[in-house]
Amino acid sequence: MKRTFSFEFGMVALFLMAGCSTRPVSNPDHDSPSDGSMVLKGSERFSTTNTFRPPVEITIVAKTDSTNLRIGYAADQVIFNWEGNRDQLRVDGGPADGHHRSGAGEIPVGKYVKIRWLVTPQHQAIYVDDELRFEHSGDYSGVNRKVSVFPAVGSEVTVKSVTVKQLMTAPQTRRTFPDMDLPGFPAKGGITMLWPND
């Protein structure tokens, strides 16, 4: 069973879990343009109410007026349009701390982009408008954090939506073949194989 948590901004914030919706609530604390988005300035930050463990798929639709569209989950912050070098994708904190990527950080100014962040217990990948910008293998199994979006250094970030899908790991079937040997692989007591169920 997939659990989906979806947040739409502006006049209404809608919370969905396992296909059931709760009553909409307004969000009067932030500017709300007519397209239903949320404008973040200064030290303002959007954070999900819940924390999430991998595997998750996070989709953020947002834009910046200049620099510093920042997101957080498997890292303290991932920075697009960093003020020090817009072309460099900055990754600060978490298992990929310091694995910055040149040529991957720039996003268009004033235009919504779709950021998709896939995090499993062993891997993360970040896409912008379906283009892979960053990936890293490491131990993400201990991540249990909120998802956040925020500006910095004078930027203004407009967030249209944030969706977090809790992905399920594929159920596995374990089968032991007690009398099976593979050439070159001595197997005392046979071979045990795992594969995802269909």
PASEBA-1860 file (N, C-alpha, C; in nm, 3 decimals):
! residues 198
1> MKRTFSFE> 0.084/-0.117/0.000/0.000/0.000/0.000/0.088/0.123/0.000 ~ 0.070/0.211/-0.096/0.145/0.335/-0.102/0.075/0.440/-0.019 ~ 0.154/0.516/0.054/0.101/0.631/0.126/0.150/0.755/0.055 ~ 0.062/0.843/0.018/0.098/0.965/-0.052/0.059/1.085/0.034 ~ 0.155/1.174/0.054/0.130/1.297/0.126/0.149/1.409/0.026 ~ 0.046/1.486/0.001/0.053/1.590/-0.100/0.018/1.724/-0.036 ~ 0.094/1.826/-0.068/0.070/1.959/-0.013/0.056/2.056/-0.129 ~ -0.055/2.123/-0.140/-0.077/2.228/-0.239/-0.088/2.358/-0.160
9> FGMVALFL> -0.028/2.465/-0.210/-0.020/2.589/-0.134/-0.115/2.694/-0.183 ~ -0.121/2.801/-0.106/-0.203/2.915/-0.139/-0.325/2.916/-0.050 ~ -0.439/2.924/-0.110/-0.562/2.932/-0.034/-0.591/2.804/0.043 ~ -0.545/2.692/-0.008/-0.580/2.564/0.053/-0.457/2.476/0.059 ~ -0.439/2.408/0.172/-0.337/2.303/0.181/-0.413/2.173/0.194 ~ -0.388/2.080/0.106/-0.462/1.954/0.104/-0.369/1.841/0.146 ~ -0.415/1.760/0.237/-0.335/1.650/0.290/-0.400/1.519/0.251 ~ -0.327/1.434/0.179/-0.380/1.304/0.137/-0.297/1.193/0.198
17> MAGCSTRP> -0.364/1.092/0.247/-0.293/0.976/0.301/-0.370/0.851/0.261 ~ -0.304/0.762/0.189/-0.364/0.636/0.146/-0.497/0.659/0.076 ~ -0.504/0.765/-0.005/-0.623/0.790/-0.084/-0.737/0.858/-0.010 ~ -0.721/0.888/0.117/-0.827/0.954/0.195/-0.784/1.098/0.223 ~ -0.874/1.191/0.206/-0.836/1.330/0.230/-0.898/1.379/0.361 ~ -0.827/1.469/0.424/-0.882/1.535/0.542/-0.939/1.668/0.497 ~ -1.001/1.741/0.589/-1.060/1.868/0.550/-0.950/1.967/0.514 ~ -0.969/2.047/0.407/-0.870/2.146/0.368/-0.851/2.252/0.476
25> VSNPDHDS> -0.729/2.302/0.488/-0.702/2.409/0.584/-0.633/2.522/0.510 ~ -0.660/2.645/0.552/-0.598/2.759/0.484/-0.459/2.783/0.541 ~ -0.378/2.855/0.468/-0.242/2.887/0.509/-0.224/3.038/0.501 ~ -0.265/3.113/0.604/-0.261/3.259/0.599/-0.124/3.318/0.628 ~ -0.025/3.236/0.662/0.104/3.288/0.706/0.197/3.327/0.592 ~ 0.161/3.298/0.467/0.249/3.326/0.354/0.172/3.397/0.244 ~ 0.245/3.475/0.164/0.184/3.538/0.047/0.133/3.428/-0.045 ~ 0.018/3.450/-0.105/-0.043/3.351/-0.192/-0.081/3.415/-0.324
33> PSDGSMVL> 0.003/3.401/-0.426/-0.033/3.454/-0.557/-0.160/3.385/-0.609 ~ -0.216/3.439/-0.715/-0.341/3.387/-0.769/-0.329/3.245/-0.823 ~ -0.208/3.196/-0.850/-0.194/3.059/-0.901/-0.195/2.955/-0.789 ~ -0.217/2.997/-0.663/-0.227/2.903/-0.552/-0.093/2.864/-0.492 ~ 0.014/2.933/-0.528/0.147/2.899/-0.477/0.176/2.974/-0.346 ~ 0.291/2.941/-0.285/0.335/3.003/-0.160/0.468/3.073/-0.186 ~ 0.479/3.198/-0.147/0.602/3.275/-0.165/0.679/3.275/-0.033 ~ 0.806/3.236/-0.041/0.893/3.230/0.078/1.003/3.334/0.064
41> KGSERFST> 1.024/3.413/0.169/1.126/3.518/0.169/1.204/3.511/0.299 ~ 1.325/3.567/0.296/1.406/3.576/0.418/1.430/3.440/0.479 ~ 1.393/3.425/0.606/1.416/3.298/0.676/1.294/3.206/0.674 ~ 1.191/3.239/0.594/1.073/3.153/0.585/1.110/3.020/0.521 ~ 1.038/2.918/0.562/1.068/2.784/0.514/0.940/2.703/0.513 ~ 0.921/2.625/0.408/0.813/2.527/0.410/0.874/2.395/0.455 ~ 0.810/2.328/0.551/0.849/2.194/0.595/0.724/2.109/0.608 ~ 0.735/1.983/0.569/0.624/1.892/0.588/0.601/1.872/0.737
49> TNTFRPPV> 0.480/1.837/0.772/0.448/1.811/0.912/0.513/1.680/0.957 ~ 0.508/1.581/0.870/0.560/1.447/0.902/0.705/1.431/0.861 ~ 0.772/1.336/0.923/0.904/1.292/0.880/0.886/1.168/0.794 ~ 0.986/1.138/0.711/0.977/1.025/0.618/1.107/0.947/0.620 ~ 1.094/0.816/0.605/1.208/0.725/0.590/1.214/0.678/0.446 ~ 1.333/0.656/0.392/1.342/0.599/0.258/1.282/0.458/0.255 ~ 1.230/0.417/0.141/1.234/0.482/0.011/1.120/0.581/-0.007 ~ 1.153/0.699/-0.063/1.054/0.802/-0.091/1.081/0.863/-0.228
57> EITIVAKT> 0.975/0.919/-0.285/0.986/1.000/-0.406/0.925/1.135/-0.372 ~ 1.007/1.239/-0.381/0.966/1.375/-0.347/0.959/1.454/-0.477 ~ 0.848/1.521/-0.501/0.834/1.606/-0.619/0.801/1.747/-0.572 ~ 0.885/1.842/-0.614/0.870/1.982/-0.576/0.857/2.063/-0.704 ~ 0.754/2.145/-0.713/0.740/2.239/-0.823/0.758/2.377/-0.763 ~ 0.865/2.445/-0.805/0.901/2.573/-0.744/0.983/2.657/-0.841 ~ 1.002/2.784/-0.804/1.087/2.872/-0.884/1.155/2.971/-0.790 ~ 1.263/3.031/-0.839/1.334/3.135/-0.765/1.333/3.263/-0.849
65> DSTNLRIG> 1.337/3.376/-0.781/1.343/3.503/-0.852/1.486/3.539/-0.890 ~ 1.583/3.464/-0.837/1.724/3.498/-0.863/1.815/3.378/-0.834 ~ 1.849/3.361/-0.708/1.941/3.256/-0.667/1.874/3.172/-0.558 ~ 1.946/3.069/-0.513/1.917/2.998/-0.389/1.776/2.941/-0.373 ~ 1.742/2.848/-0.458/1.627/2.762/-0.430/1.688/2.643/-0.356 ~ 1.652/2.627/-0.230/1.713/2.525/-0.146/1.607/2.424/-0.100 ~ 1.648/2.296/-0.099/1.560/2.189/-0.054/1.634/2.103/0.048 ~ 1.560/2.043/0.138/1.622/1.958/0.239/1.545/1.829/0.259
73> YAADQVIF> 1.618/1.723/0.277/1.564/1.593/0.321/1.682/1.499/0.349 ~ 1.739/1.438/0.245/1.852/1.347/0.263/1.982/1.425/0.280 ~ 1.975/1.555/0.266/2.085/1.648/0.294/2.025/1.764/0.373 ~ 2.109/1.833/0.450/2.059/1.952/0.519/2.006/2.052/0.418 ~ 2.081/2.062/0.306/2.034/2.147/0.197/2.100/2.106/0.067 ~ 2.020/2.108/-0.038/2.067/2.098/-0.176/2.034/2.233/-0.237 ~ 2.134/2.296/-0.298/2.117/2.434/-0.344/2.122/2.442/-0.496 ~ 2.014/2.496/-0.553/2.010/2.531/-0.695/2.033/2.681/-0.706
81> NWEGNRDQ> 2.106/2.723/-0.811/2.140/2.865/-0.833/2.212/2.924/-0.711 ~ 2.308/2.850/-0.661/2.388/2.897/-0.547/2.450/3.032/-0.580 ~ 2.447/3.125/-0.484/2.496/3.260/-0.509/2.645/3.264/-0.540 ~ 2.723/3.166/-0.495/2.867/3.163/-0.521/2.902/3.112/-0.660 ~ 2.814/3.031/-0.720/2.835/2.976/-0.854/2.706/2.907/-0.895 ~ 2.623/2.974/-0.972/2.491/2.921/-1.009/2.499/2.787/-1.080 ~ 2.610/2.760/-1.143/2.626/2.637/-1.220/2.652/2.514/-1.131 ~ 2.697/2.537/-1.010/2.733/2.427/-0.921/2.615/2.386/-0.832
89> LRVDGGPA> 2.582/2.258/-0.832/2.481/2.205/-0.741/2.553/2.177/-0.609 ~ 2.503/2.238/-0.502/2.566/2.223/-0.370/2.489/2.120/-0.290 ~ 2.561/2.029/-0.225/2.501/1.929/-0.137/2.572/1.941/-0.002 ~ 2.498/1.990/0.097/2.555/2.011/0.230/2.482/1.923/0.331 ~ 2.558/1.840/0.402/2.502/1.752/0.504/2.456/1.619/0.447 ~ 2.435/1.523/0.535/2.389/1.391/0.494/2.501/1.307/0.435 ~ 2.469/1.187/0.388/2.571/1.096/0.334/2.647/1.151/0.214 ~ 2.589/1.243/0.137/2.657/1.299/0.019/2.720/1.434/0.047
97> DGHHRSGA> 2.738/1.469/0.175/2.793/1.598/0.213/2.921/1.630/0.136 ~ 2.923/1.747/0.071/3.043/1.792/0.001/3.059/1.737/-0.139 ~ 2.970/1.652/-0.185/2.977/1.597/-0.321/2.908/1.694/-0.417 ~ 2.959/1.816/-0.425/2.900/1.918/-0.511/2.922/1.879/-0.657 ~ 2.833/1.924/-0.746/2.842/1.884/-0.886/2.840/2.007/-0.975 ~ 2.951/2.032/-1.044/2.958/2.142/-1.140/2.871/2.108/-1.261 ~ 2.808/2.211/-1.317/2.725/2.193/-1.435/2.587/2.139/-1.406 ~ 2.549/2.126/-1.279/2.420/2.065/-1.245/2.329/2.153/-1.161
105> GEIPVGKY> 2.374/2.272/-1.124/2.298/2.351/-1.028/2.209/2.460/-1.084 ~ 2.231/2.501/-1.208/2.156/2.615/-1.259/2.015/2.577/-1.301 ~ 1.920/2.661/-1.259/1.781/2.649/-1.304/1.739/2.786/-1.356 ~ 1.639/2.792/-1.445/1.599/2.922/-1.498/1.536/3.010/-1.390 ~ 1.562/3.138/-1.398/1.507/3.235/-1.304/1.364/3.269/-1.347 ~ 1.273/3.272/-1.249/1.136/3.312/-1.276/1.051/3.208/-1.346 ~ 1.098/3.085/-1.355/1.024/2.979/-1.425/1.013/2.858/-1.332 ~ 0.891/2.802/-1.321/0.874/2.684/-1.239/0.952/2.567/-1.296
113> VKIRWLVT> 1.018/2.493/-1.207/1.084/2.368/-1.244/1.026/2.257/-1.158 ~ 1.033/2.136/-1.210/0.989/2.019/-1.134/1.113/1.945/-1.087 ~ 1.132/1.942/-0.956/1.245/1.872/-0.895/1.192/1.740/-0.841 ~ 1.253/1.631/-0.885/1.213/1.498/-0.835/1.333/1.440/-0.762 ~ 1.312/1.403/-0.636/1.419/1.354/-0.550/1.382/1.214/-0.506 ~ 1.453/1.116/-0.556/1.431/0.976/-0.520/1.536/0.934/-0.420 ~ 1.492/0.883/-0.306/1.585/0.840/-0.202/1.547/0.700/-0.157 ~ 1.642/0.607/-0.169/1.625/0.471/-0.119/1.722/0.452/-0.003
121> PQHQAIYV> 1.718/0.341/0.067/1.814/0.323/0.176/1.961/0.324/0.132 ~ 1.987/0.303/0.002/2.127/0.298/-0.045/2.162/0.401/-0.152 ~ 2.068/0.489/-0.191/2.093/0.573/-0.309/2.003/0.696/-0.308 ~ 2.050/0.803/-0.370/1.963/0.916/-0.397/1.990/0.966/-0.538 ~ 1.886/1.018/-0.601/1.897/1.077/-0.735/1.808/1.201/-0.738 ~ 1.858/1.308/-0.801/1.783/1.433/-0.812/1.769/1.468/-0.960 ~ 1.644/1.490/-1.002/1.613/1.526/-1.140/1.551/1.665/-1.140 ~ 1.581/1.743/-1.244/1.515/1.870/-1.267/1.453/1.862/-1.406
129> DDELRFEH> 1.321/1.878/-1.412/1.248/1.864/-1.538/1.291/1.738/-1.613 ~ 1.296/1.629/-1.539/1.327/1.494/-1.588/1.472/1.474/-1.634 ~ 1.559/1.570/-1.607/1.702/1.556/-1.638/1.778/1.522/-1.510 ~ 1.852/1.411/-1.511/1.930/1.371/-1.394/2.037/1.477/-1.368 ~ 2.038/1.532/-1.247/2.136/1.633/-1.209/2.237/1.581/-1.108 ~ 2.196/1.482/-1.027/2.284/1.436/-0.920/2.243/1.296/-0.878 ~ 2.341/1.212/-0.848/2.313/1.085/-0.783/2.431/1.044/-0.698 ~ 2.400/0.968/-0.595/2.503/0.927/-0.500/2.457/0.797/-0.434
137> SGDYSGVN> 2.550/0.705/-0.418/2.524/0.582/-0.343/2.587/0.597/-0.206 ~ 2.511/0.559/-0.104/2.558/0.571/0.034/2.453/0.514/0.127 ~ 2.475/0.528/0.255/2.383/0.475/0.354/2.280/0.581/0.392 ~ 2.161/0.571/0.333/2.051/0.663/0.361/1.946/0.598/0.451 ~ 1.975/0.480/0.502/1.876/0.404/0.580/1.839/0.474/0.710 ~ 1.924/0.559/0.763/1.896/0.628/0.888/1.821/0.760/0.872 ~ 1.794/0.801/0.748/1.724/0.927/0.725/1.580/0.914/0.774 ~ 1.537/1.006/0.856/1.399/1.014/0.903/1.371/1.162/0.930
145> RKVSVFPA> 1.347/1.236/0.820/1.339/1.381/0.830/1.219/1.436/0.757 ~ 1.191/1.562/0.786/1.090/1.636/0.711/1.148/1.680/0.578 ~ 1.062/1.708/0.482/1.102/1.766/0.354/1.085/1.917/0.367 ~ 1.183/1.993/0.321/1.174/2.138/0.332/1.215/2.206/0.202 ~ 1.162/2.328/0.183/1.196/2.414/0.070/1.214/2.553/0.129 ~ 1.322/2.623/0.086/1.346/2.754/0.147/1.438/2.839/0.059 ~ 1.432/2.972/0.078/1.522/3.066/0.010/1.643/3.095/0.098 ~ 1.735/3.174/0.045/1.849/3.221/0.125/1.913/3.340/0.053
153> VGSEVTVK> 1.992/3.415/0.128/2.073/3.525/0.076/1.991/3.619/-0.014 ~ 1.870/3.655/0.032/1.789/3.753/-0.038/1.703/3.701/-0.151 ~ 1.705/3.572/-0.177/1.620/3.521/-0.285/1.475/3.510/-0.239 ~ 1.387/3.500/-0.336/1.245/3.478/-0.310/1.207/3.350/-0.386 ~ 1.158/3.251/-0.312/1.124/3.122/-0.370/0.973/3.105/-0.367 ~ 0.917/3.068/-0.481/0.774/3.043/-0.491/0.754/2.893/-0.508 ~ 0.675/2.836/-0.418/0.650/2.691/-0.418/0.507/2.667/-0.463 ~ 0.493/2.592/-0.571/0.360/2.559/-0.622/0.307/2.431/-0.559
161> SVTVKQLM> 0.394/2.330/-0.543/0.350/2.206/-0.480/0.468/2.125/-0.430 ~ 0.441/2.044/-0.330/0.535/1.946/-0.277/0.457/1.817/-0.257 ~ 0.504/1.709/-0.316/0.440/1.579/-0.301/0.543/1.480/-0.252 ~ 0.510/1.406/-0.149/0.599/1.303/-0.096/0.525/1.169/-0.104 ~ 0.583/1.077/-0.180/0.526/0.943/-0.190/0.615/0.847/-0.113 ~ 0.557/0.781/-0.017/0.630/0.678/0.056/0.626/0.553/-0.032 ~ 0.740/0.512/-0.084/0.746/0.396/-0.172/0.761/0.270/-0.090 ~ 0.712/0.164/-0.143/0.725/0.036/-0.074/0.841/-0.040/-0.134
169> TAPQTRRT> 0.915/-0.108/-0.050/1.016/-0.197/-0.103/0.943/-0.319/-0.156 ~ 0.993/-0.374/-0.264/0.927/-0.489/-0.326/0.934/-0.608/-0.232 ~ 0.820/-0.672/-0.209/0.825/-0.795/-0.129/0.915/-0.896/-0.199 ~ 0.986/-0.973/-0.121/1.080/-1.069/-0.179/1.039/-1.211/-0.146 ~ 1.073/-1.298/-0.239/1.055/-1.440/-0.217/1.192/-1.501/-0.192 ~ 1.202/-1.582/-0.091/1.326/-1.649/-0.059/1.306/-1.798/-0.090 ~ 1.400/-1.851/-0.165/1.390/-1.992/-0.198/1.529/-2.054/-0.187 ~ 1.537/-2.167/-0.120/1.663/-2.236/-0.101/1.665/-2.361/-0.187
177> FPDMDLPG> 1.778/-2.378/-0.254/1.802/-2.498/-0.334/1.912/-2.575/-0.264 ~ 1.877/-2.676/-0.179/1.976/-2.740/-0.092/2.084/-2.820/-0.164 ~ 2.057/-2.869/-0.282/2.155/-2.955/-0.350/2.217/-2.888/-0.471 ~ 2.206/-2.758/-0.482/2.254/-2.688/-0.601/2.392/-2.629/-0.577 ~ 2.482/-2.648/-0.669/2.615/-2.588/-0.666/2.638/-2.513/-0.796 ~ 2.706/-2.400/-0.787/2.747/-2.327/-0.906/2.897/-2.343/-0.921 ~ 2.947/-2.369/-1.042/3.091/-2.385/-1.062/3.167/-2.263/-1.012 ~ 3.268/-2.287/-0.932/3.351/-2.180/-0.879/3.294/-2.114/-0.755
185> FPAKGGIT> 3.175/-2.149/-0.712/3.113/-2.094/-0.593/3.073/-2.207/-0.500 ~ 3.163/-2.247/-0.411/3.127/-2.355/-0.321/3.012/-2.310/-0.231 ~ 2.910/-2.391/-0.219/2.792/-2.357/-0.141/2.759/-2.471/-0.046 ~ 2.799/-2.454/0.078/2.765/-2.554/0.177/2.619/-2.535/0.216 ~ 2.542/-2.638/0.207/2.400/-2.627/0.241/2.315/-2.571/0.130 ~ 2.368/-2.557/0.009/2.287/-2.512/-0.104/2.295/-2.363/-0.126 ~ 2.207/-2.313/-0.209/2.205/-2.172/-0.248/2.069/-2.115/-0.214 ~ 2.069/-1.996/-0.156/1.944/-1.925/-0.129/1.935/-1.806/-0.222
193> MLWPND> 1.821/-1.791/-0.288/1.802/-1.681/-0.382/1.686/-1.595/-0.337 ~ 1.700/-1.462/-0.358/1.594/-1.365/-0.329/1.559/-1.295/-0.459 ~ 1.430/-1.273/-0.484/1.388/-1.194/-0.597/1.255/-1.129/-0.565 ~ 1.228/-1.011/-0.628/1.103/-0.941/-0.600/0.982/-1.022/-0.647 ~ 0.875/-1.013/-0.570/0.749/-1.075/-0.612/0.685/-0.987/-0.719 ~ 0.609/-1.047/-0.807/0.536/-0.971/-0.908/0.402/-0.930/-0.855
END
